[in-house]
Amino acid sequence: MKKTLTLMTLFVAIATIVSAQNVEAIEKTMSLGKQTGVYIEVEGGEKDDVKDLWEDYMKDYGKTKRNKKADEYYSEGARIPLVSSSNNVDMYAKFEEGKNQATAYFWAVSDGEFVDDSKGLQTFVQDFYLLARKEVINKEIEEQEKVLKKLDKNMGKLVKKNTGYHKDIEKAEDKIRKAEENIEKNLNDQDEMQAEMIKQKEILDMIVEKLNNVGKM
């Protein structure tokens, strides 16, 4: 049941993502000056995670390197038919940390020209956005499953304690039952002892009377 709910949550989240376009055009300074590119905001994502995911994403298209001075990542001569069907593409990416989100900027250069308003670039980056959001959601699911697992463990401890309390009650009830039986036996023993004491007193009275009668007559 838990696994079914988890999958349903993931499908609903993905369906919501797919129904919207999350890639926006932007003019921003990068290593080659102020250029027009596109950007995405990955809600719940972290800069380093999104950057690592981009490097993995680009492995199928070309090698990604880092420009430390510009804090930028670039892939030269990448073969990305979605962006350019006839030429290789130089892809540039930059990542920034935000409040509960990571922002990623992308630029594409084909045949020496920046691809300003390419539907293919939008689709290429949108596909990456979907991948990034799925990763974020999967992480959230894993975190919540850990919380649920911890709660389940705590619940198990409570159930175990409850079982122990019931056993304590059973032991106490057993002691009470035995004590009640002992009380009843004790009362019977007292009655028998009382009868013996009466009988013994009668014997003693008879002996005392016998003593008192010595010398008489």
PyMOL commands that set and color helices and strands:
alter all, ss='L'
color gray80, all
select helices_A, chain A and resi 2-18+47-58+119-212
alter helices_A, ss='H'
color red, helices_A
select strands_A, chain A and resi 24-30+33-43+65-67+72-78+89-98+101-110+113-114
alter strands_A, ss='S'
color yellow, strands_A
deselect
rebuild
show_as cartoon
